[in-house]
Amino acid sequence: MTSTKIKTNRSSSFYKENPPNGSSDLQLIKVKDKPPNIRIQIHSSIKTPLIDYKKLSWLCPVNTNKSNDRNAAYSEIDHETFMLEYKKVFMPQSPVKRCLQYYNDKEKEQNSSSSSLNTLAVNTTTSPKSLQNVNVSEQPSFDVRDYLPLLHCVKKTEDKKVLQRESIQTLRPILTKHPFERTATENDLIFSNLQNFDFFKNNIEPDVLKELSVLAQLETWPDDDFVVYGKTGIHMVLKGSVVPKYTPYLVAGVDGVYPSKFTCCDENDLPLLSAGECFGTWLPYEDPFSEELSVITLEPNCEFLKFTVSDYRRIKEHIKHREESEKLDLLLHCEQYKLWPKQPVSSLAETVEWVVYPPNTVLASEGYKSPFIGFILSGECHVLRQVEVFHTLKNGKKEQRTKQVVVGKLSQHSSFAEISLLLDEPLTCSIITTTKVRLGIIQPEKLISLDDVTKQLLRQSNTRTFGHLSQEEIQTEYLQQELKRQWNEFKHSQVLEVINARGIRPGYGKWSKK
């Protein structure tokens, strides 16, 4: 059989093979008479599918041992199987999210490797349109539905047992270090994790627990059937389990009351203490190595978090001494108490309590008895007095109204309401906080417990808060503040009128702040 050669030239015609009756004659056809090459165009929104080659090889097995001559029934079965299962060859494509996706390093590596393999399987080059789509998908979304899954994923559990288990896992590696080797961040972690346990949360003040967290120790008992003496301090089980020998096995002793007696535990009904449970006491004993409050280890390598009695008492005394010094320093910085003797100032400082008030809080009202005596440690308060003024209505009528005018302010190291509580009389002014204020206050019941000498000094050293102002002075101050307010409103209205007349819009165009 002779082969037919196709000859082409650069003119607007070409040769087509047209062998009539087995001949090899060539027929010349013009380009304009050539039928168009019709192809089905896929819509741009339909992406090129990704092929799963494992399923493709399963669907079309290559078997060279079988002969090429297959029977019709076998070919028909293969055809039907192929037509039913061919859709599984194409990998499902997940929809493009409209928000940024967050992966860890392992997921990023897996995603990058899988995407590179898919790109090689489908196409070796990346079109600019696909790059443009990728950049658009990485833009932040303003649709709240895209962020709801992330919000639900980071939801923290509120199960107490789970929180305690996580806290123990955090505490154990930190406690392996000595107290002087830990950083401030690690000490804060100890404090925050201890607050997940009921004993430390309910029986220790937060400031004491924070100081005590710095001195936390780790005790490890290598063998079982060891005795751990609970009178040396408070112990919390971190690993393993123990059984107490006597009940009670845990005495907080915050109020300083010792237990009346100890009862030996029944061997058939021994309470089991596991991880997260505490035993011991804060109270000092003459014989700390006695069997009361002691436990026996049931497992080897038991670990305990320990706070010693001496550390607890030393921190309590240190905090108490620091608070007393701070209270005494506050009183001595007030102008009225600078010349007081040491004994009355110390007795007055013992009655002071610390409180914090947010801005715009009414501490005392004019015409009512003050609830306490206040000493300002930080912050600022405004002093207001009431004044009777005439107010003109829209119809021209006048009516008398009671308004308040700011007559002064109380700043750091100022006091108020001493005379109101001592003489049991109403205040002459109202006091409102303008910033966050920390106060040292004396309650009325503690003021009664003071001795007569201290009460007499309080009465002689203090005057009524802004009680020297007359009604004329208050009205004059009110008129000045009212005129100042009206002048500020007039200036503001004139400025707005000029701005609007000139078409000036602050924040837009050349008036925008860059």
Secondary structure, DSSP 8 states (H G I E B T S, - for coil): -------B-SSSEEEEE--GGG---EEEEESTTS---------TTS---EE-HHHHHHHS---SSS-S---HHHHHHHHHHHHHHGGGGEE------SS-----HHHHHHHHHHHHHHHHHH-SS--HHHHHHHHHHTS----GGGTHHHHHHT-----HHHHHHHHHHHHHHHHTS-GGG--HHHHHHHHHHHTTSHHHHHHS-HHHHHHHHTT-EEEEE-SSS-EE-GGGEEEEEEES-EEESEE--EE--TT----S--EE--TTS---B-TT-EEEESS--S-TTSSTT-EEE-SSSEEEEEEEHHHHHHHHHHHHHHHHHHHHHHHHHSGGGTTS-HHHHHHHHTT-EEEEE-SS-EEE-TTS--SSEEEEEES-EEEEEEEEEEEE-TTS-EEEEEEEEEEEEE-TT-EE-HHHHHTT---SSEEEESS-EEEEEE-HHHHHTS-HHHHHHHHHH---TTTT--HHHHHHHHHHHHHHHHHHHHHHHHHHHHHHHHT--TTSGGGS--
